Structures are given as structure tokens and as C-alpha cells.
Amino acid sequence: MAIMTPTTHTAALEAPFGMLNPFALRFIDLLNAVNEHIWAECALDRADTADPNYPTRLKQANDASLLVYDLLAELTGRSVTAAREVPLRRMALVIATLFREGTSSAFRRYAEHRNDFSQFLAVPGNGPIESRIRHMLAAADKRISRMALLTLYRQDGVDHHAKVEAVTLAA
């Protein structure tokens, strides 16, 4: 008696990272840098200015921000070579705008118009590379949501790091 075994995958396959082009690989670097930025800002939020480790945490937060800025400058300045890269570049532009504005109103506008952006972030095709890119875009959206929760971005018009550095220098 034969046992029927399905041979089709029950979920979409994603391309291994080695199959991604340089733009997509740098976008992954951006996702990791944004994650580091979020972690460093959370650590800074938990620290008291009197804490002896506070200057170290402040430096880590500033360094993480600078890395994100560098990667955003690189990605937004780079041209794309394939249609499936266009949504990644557009998401990099969205992140750059949110990061540059750094205000709660910018994150609110993003949240309000998130569904409107979906047509501009649609990835053409249904292969494993396209599936991986969709996953990367979803990861970017989650990071934006996490960034919006940070103290740094819950205000309008206040430069958190400049204020903190002024307090540190005055002490």
C-alpha cells in the first residue's frame, strides 16, 4: 500500500541571502542598523543621567544613529537595477524621511497612510527572491512601528540627544 506524501511546500519559499543583489543586501544591513538604533535608544531611555554608564549609552545611541544615516544616504543615493528593488528603495526613502523628521507627527502620518503606501511597496513577481524582499519590507514596517514607541520619536520638535548632551555637559 502506498502512502500519499505531499511534495509541494505549504509556505512560500524564500531565496537564500546569497541570491540577493547588493542593494537588497545593503537593505538588510539597514534593517540591522535600525534594530541597533532601537536597542541603543531603549537602553538610553532606561538610563539615568547620573548613571556612570550614561555617557557610554549616549555614545552608543549616537553611533547607532550615525550608522543608520550612513546606510540611508548610501541606499537613497544608489540607483536600482531591477524592478523588484524599487520597493526596497522606496522603503529606504520612507525610513529616511521618518528618521530625518524624527517627530511623533511624522510617525502618525506614516501609520495613517500605511495602507496607501502598499501599492508603492508592492513587489512584482512571485519567486523566492520576491518573497524574501516582501519579508524584508515587512521587517522594515515592524521596525518603524518599534521606532515610533521610542521616547526620541514621541515628541515634536525636540532634539532629544542635544537636550541630553546639554544636561550631561552641565553636570
Backbone hydrogen bonds, N-H to C=O, Kabsch-Sander energy under -0.5 kcal/mol:
donor,donor_aa,acceptor,acceptor_aa,energy
4,M,2,A,-0.6
15,A,128,P,-2.3
19,M,16,P,-2.1
20,L,17,F,-1.6
25,L,21,N,-2.2
26,R,22,P,-2.3
27,F,23,F,-1.9
28,I,24,A,-1.8
29,D,25,L,-1.6
30,L,26,R,-2.1
31,L,27,F,-2.5
32,N,28,I,-2.4
33,A,29,D,-2.4
34,V,30,L,-2.9
35,N,31,L,-2.0
36,E,32,N,-2.2
37,H,33,A,-2.5
38,I,34,V,-2.5
39,W,35,N,-2.5
40,A,36,E,-2.8
41,E,37,H,-2.5
42,C,38,I,-2.4
43,A,39,W,-2.3
44,L,40,A,-2.2
45,D,41,E,-2.4
46,R,42,C,-1.7
47,A,43,A,-0.8
47,A,44,L,-0.6
51,D,48,D,-1.8
54,Y,51,D,-1.8
57,R,53,N,-2.3
58,L,54,Y,-2.7
59,K,55,P,-2.3
60,Q,56,T,-2.5
61,A,57,R,-2.4
62,N,58,L,-2.5
63,D,59,K,-3.0
64,A,60,Q,-2.5
65,S,61,A,-2.1
66,L,62,N,-2.4
67,L,63,D,-2.2
68,V,64,A,-2.0
69,Y,65,S,-2.6
70,D,66,L,-2.5
71,L,67,L,-2.5
72,L,68,V,-2.8
73,A,69,Y,-2.5
74,E,70,D,-2.2
75,L,71,L,-2.9
76,T,72,L,-2.8
77,G,73,A,-1.2
78,R,74,E,-0.8
85,E,82,A,-1.8
86,V,82,A,-0.7
86,V,83,A,-0.9
89,R,85,E,-2.2
90,R,86,V,-2.6
91,M,87,P,-2.3
92,A,88,L,-2.3
93,L,89,R,-2.0
94,V,90,R,-2.1
95,I,91,M,-2.8
96,A,92,A,-2.5
97,T,93,L,-2.2
98,L,94,V,-2.5
99,F,95,I,-3.0
100,R,96,A,-2.6
101,E,97,T,-2.7
102,G,98,L,-2.9
104,S,155,Q,-1.9
107,F,103,T,-1.6
108,R,104,S,-2.4
109,R,105,S,-2.5
110,Y,106,A,-2.1
111,A,107,F,-2.4
112,E,108,R,-2.7
113,H,109,R,-2.1
114,R,110,Y,-0.6
114,R,111,A,-0.6
117,F,113,H,-1.6
118,S,114,R,-0.8
119,Q,116,D,-0.6
120,F,117,F,-1.4
121,L,117,F,-1.2
131,S,127,G,-2.1
132,R,128,P,-2.0
133,I,129,I,-2.3
134,R,130,E,-2.3
135,H,131,S,-1.9
136,M,132,R,-2.0
137,L,133,I,-2.4
138,A,134,R,-2.2
139,A,135,H,-2.2
140,A,136,M,-2.1
141,D,137,L,-2.2
142,K,138,A,-2.1
143,R,139,A,-2.0
144,I,140,A,-2.2
145,S,141,D,-2.0
146,R,142,K,-2.1
147,M,143,R,-2.7
148,A,144,I,-2.1
149,L,145,S,-0.6
149,L,146,R,-0.8
150,L,147,M,-1.6
153,Y,150,L,-1.1
154,R,150,L,-0.6
154,R,151,T,-1.2
160,H,158,V,-1.1
163,K,159,D,-2.2
164,V,160,H,-2.4
165,E,161,H,-2.8
166,A,162,A,-2.1
167,V,163,K,-1.9
168,T,164,V,-2.4
169,L,165,E,-2.7
170,A,166,A,-2.0
171,A,167,V,-1.3
